[in-house]
Amino acid sequence: MEPKQISINEVLRHTMHDFLNNLHLIQMNLDMGRHEEAKTLIRTYSQKCTQFFDVNNIGLYNTNEWLQTFSMEYNKVSLEVQTILFKRGAEQYDSPLKDYLKRFIDTIYPLLKGYQEQILSIRLYSHDVLEVQVELVGEWTSYTWIDESFTDLFRVEKEMNTESRIKFKLIATERLE
């Protein structure tokens, strides 16, 4: 599958569209007197912004760009990102991490079954080492795990591989500074 080139204009248009939709959803809840729902939406959107800055602050700029534009390229999959990031200095992991995640989704994307909910969850942790937990839940035709030498930067721990759930961890081999 050839990756779609995304222009800056498309990114900005997509971002502004989402921003307006979010504002309308908050306004609708306020108009209906559902103040707690509006507050929950504001917290959710604020958390997404915080996660964006957290991922940038540890040095995963390319990975963050890929995550932020994910829905534009892979519209059959919903992306959920969680971050618990305490340490910085992950710049050396940035490009290999983004490339691995991209190769993974590019390999399985053509195998996804239509009209099924597909959710990719990515959890980024940085305590002493960078750890990335990846889980894809949905439905696809048989997927054979591609064993590859990922570089000396990460160790891959495979936890599950079925036709409805894939789960693995990428664990950095060196401590963060």
Secondary structure as the mmCIF struct_conf table of DSSP 4:
data_model
#
loop_
_struct_conf.conf_type_id
_struct_conf.id
_struct_conf.beg_label_comp_id
_struct_conf.beg_label_asym_id
_struct_conf.beg_label_seq_id
_struct_conf.end_label_comp_id
_struct_conf.end_label_asym_id
_struct_conf.end_label_seq_id
HELX_LH_PP_P HELX_LH_PP_P1 GLU A 2 GLN A 5
HELX_RH_AL_P HELX_RH_AL_P1 ILE A 8 ASP A 31
TURN_TY1_P TURN_TY1_P1 MET A 32 GLY A 33
HELX_RH_AL_P HELX_RH_AL_P2 HIS A 35 ASN A 57
TURN_TY1_P TURN_TY1_P2 ILE A 58 GLY A 59
HELX_RH_AL_P HELX_RH_AL_P3 TYR A 61 GLN A 68
TURN_TY1_P TURN_TY1_P3 THR A 69 THR A 69
HELX_RH_AL_P HELX_RH_AL_P4 PHE A 70 GLU A 73
TURN_TY1_P TURN_TY1_P4 ASN A 75 LYS A 76
BEND BEND1 VAL A 77 VAL A 77
STRN STRN1 SER A 78 LEU A 85
HELX_RH_3T_P HELX_RH_3T_P1 GLU A 91 TYR A 93
HELX_RH_AL_P HELX_RH_AL_P5 ASP A 94 ILE A 108
HELX_RH_3T_P HELX_RH_3T_P2 TYR A 109 LEU A 111
STRN STRN2 LEU A 112 LEU A 112
HELX_LH_PP_P HELX_LH_PP_P2 LYS A 113 LYS A 113
TURN_TY1_P TURN_TY1_P5 GLY A 114 TYR A 115
BEND BEND2 GLN A 116 GLN A 116
STRN STRN3 ILE A 119 SER A 126
BEND BEND3 HIS A 127 VAL A 129
STRN STRN4 LEU A 130 VAL A 137
BEND BEND4 GLY A 138 GLY A 138
STRN STRN5 TRP A 140 TRP A 140
BEND BEND5 THR A 141 THR A 141
BEND BEND6 ASP A 152 LEU A 153
STRN STRN6 PHE A 154 ASN A 161
BEND BEND7 GLU A 163 SER A 164
STRN STRN7 ARG A 165 ALA A 172
BEND BEND8 THR A 173 GLU A 174
#
